Amino acid sequence: MWITQNKPIIALAPMADMTDSPFCRVCREVSGGDFVIFREMVSAEAIVRGNEKTLKMCGFDEIERPIVLQIFGGDPKIMREAAEIIVCANTPLCSPLRRGEILRPDGIDVNMGCPVPKIAGKSKAGAALMKDHERAVAIIKELKAANLGVPVSVKTRLGWSKDDEILEFAQKLEQAGADAITIHGRTKKQGYSGVANWDRIKEVKKLVSIPVIANGDIHSREDIARCLEITGADGVMIGRAALGNPWIFDMRNTKECEIAKIDVVKIVLRHAELHLEHYGEEFGLKTFRKHLLCYFRGFDGVKELRQRLVRVEKYEELGKELESL
Ligand SMILES: Cc1cc2nc3c(=O)[nH]c(=O)nc-3n(C[C@H](O)[C@H](O)[C@H](O)COP(=O)(O)O)c2cc1C
């Protein structure tokens, strides 16, 4: 059960194209087991269609547990079918996911906050659900009726255009049966601008009795403590601050984890190794470049190194470049 009562929940945020299996494995390997992983969103419709790439995105390594898979979509029946496939509730489509064993994530999360037009527009999914409470409620009710055996949570924002819309929406989600709710402290209209409004999350926490996880602008241990204190929330979720920084979840030391350059190099090489294993040599390290840029964003005097790193195609070349550090 990823929803814990005895201590604050610490979660890695779902981030499309970033929180894939290799990155999540690295987070777990370097930070230990005291946090829950939310994997990048996947399309419910693509799962139901049996799209191989999407089904592969749902796979995970046991080390990633506790792990929550996030789905997006606007059709309650399709959302239910997709969730059933993911938790392998006896459907023929399970087989591509199994790879010899039954995969059963520790939770299903519904994306009700994505602002991307492709998702929040025609698909009536993501952030659009904040404007269509009836549909949002129907999705949660369908998922709960499926008796998946794992919690069904929602990740949303403060509202579509106004930051108090969440007050009514959160209560409706709770009544529909949602087991937990993560709130990014911004509206859809804000996108990523401005500062996350943790005070509004505090108001939601007072209104509902399901666990509330606060999200937005948490960059450090101090921020975690401050956010928990301000919001009174049951947990926090960390997104961008975890990119290139997978050791942020390591709560084993009392001090902020100071990481030496030599360790960063080791972690980057391990991440690259897992990335190649997952995506295959054919793509090489092209799709790994975004992570490389994150790992070295704060380093002094590595401008040239970063320029060389983004041209690296092979694992061996990467090793050589990093030796110069
Ligand atoms: C590159 C990127 C991809 C994201 N993809 C998703 C996603 O798949 N599902 C989701 O619910 N939120 C997604 N988000 C939003 C984050 O989960 C999080 O709510 C947001 O970044 C605010 O938290 P932060 O300030 O800790 O980064 C994404 C954010 C970024 C930056």
The ligand as a Gaussian input file, in Angstrom:
#p B3LYP/6-31G(d) Opt

LIG

0 1
 C        8.457000      17.424000     -18.437000
 C        7.204000      17.315000     -17.593000
 C        6.302000      16.313000     -17.858000
 C        5.139000      16.179000     -17.064000
 N        4.311000      15.131000     -17.292000
 C        3.254000      14.916000     -16.448000
 C        2.474000      13.732000     -16.547000
 O        2.736000      12.842000     -17.359000
 N        1.421000      13.612000     -15.696000
 C        1.117000      14.561000     -14.738000
 O        0.151000      14.396000     -13.983000
 N        1.871000      15.662000     -14.603000
 C        2.942000      15.851000     -15.415000
 N        3.751000      16.932000     -15.228000
 C        3.509000      17.833000     -14.074000
 C        4.332000      17.376000     -12.874000
 O        3.952000      16.090000     -12.439000
 C        4.208000      18.357000     -11.690000
 O        2.848000      18.457000     -11.340000
 C        4.721000      19.753000     -12.033000
 O        5.980000      19.688000     -12.671000
 C        4.836000      20.625000     -10.765000
 O        5.690000      20.034000      -9.825000
 P        7.238000      20.495000      -9.636000
 O        7.241000      21.971000      -9.338000
 O        7.744000      19.668000      -8.484000
 O        7.949000      20.214000     -10.924000
 C        4.890000      17.098000     -16.015000
 C        5.806000      18.118000     -15.777000
 C        6.958000      18.233000     -16.538000
 C        7.933000      19.334000     -16.226000

